[in-house]
Amino acid sequence: MEVRTRAPGKIILAGEHSVVHGSAAIAASIDLYTHVLFRLPPPSENHGSVELELKDMGLVFSWPSKILEEAFNSLDTLPSTPQSCSPAHLRLITSLVEEKNIPEAKIWLSSGVSAFLYLYTSIHGYKPATVAVTSELPLGSGLGSSASFCVSLAAALLALTSEVSVDDGNSQWLTLTESNLELLNKWAFEGEKIIHGKPSGIDNTVSTFGKVIMFKSGELTQMKSTMPLRMLITNSKVARNTKALVAGVSERAVRHPSAMYTVFTAVDFISKELANAIEAPAADDISITRREEMIEELMEMNQGLLQCMGVSHASIENVLRVTAKYKLTSKLTGAGGGGCVLTLLPTLLSNNIMEKVVADLESCGFQCLKVEVGGKGLEIYFG
């Protein structure tokens, strides 16, 4: 038995950082995916191990099923429903991962491998199986790669249980029912907590359900986008410290409470106006162009306010200068301090201009990814 799943990455269209201070934020799925192949071998091919293959990195981790069973027998019980990994459970998982001697240059993988072991043993116990993972998302760039991994993994594991019901008679990519997606999202969130500690839940929710989501004060609202947006994502390849950037904004708010309150309030209005623009009907080229122009203005204002918060970076400003040369609008997405930059690609933008923009950005050493925004969430394929 085998199943394939894919879950999209995400971008923040508006409201990053301000969302921590009570403002609304808008997040959306993008058509770059993490793919998982999950295979339960027949008895004749049983290799007696749980195997995780990270194909993009050429790494394979394997644990004999008997070793896992012996290790986890010391626990009172394994969770059968989504719940936080207990400290005792996490210590056991950490010791099993440390035995694999992950290369120092890839030590950040440890938390992802730990999330895998938690989700696998919680959902499938110790059954021998192979899980292979590939991804189109650059890692650590703020595009939700870890959430995409947890969502696609949890979906693959759940698909071969009685917990979810899927019509596997269809040869096409399938979606799950709303209640199944809710269950999947809860499991994925537990995986995210192992990786990030205290995630907001935005990334895994966008990856699970897709489309566009508004987030404010812990409440998530799915939006109805009338047409997909096209974006160019420019990866600056500059690593950033998200915790330090978030702390820096908070410290600035303490030093300048009135000024920063005004900044956060302005971002809240921008997010709400952007939501209205995304949901507004666009029946013809003129109305589509007007809507895109409104979105460009809101992106430009949001970027200016992010600069006020102190989270821009020389690499981000470089992307802004290059795209402005072609009369295109850009803003950082995510934590800032490097990472990725969004550029709206208007419907009427010519391929010739598009190619010139990409060439200019790539000549600066950046990576460019053309995406559609607000599309499908998690999908499953049997066979």
Disulfide bonds with the S-S distance in Angstrom:
none
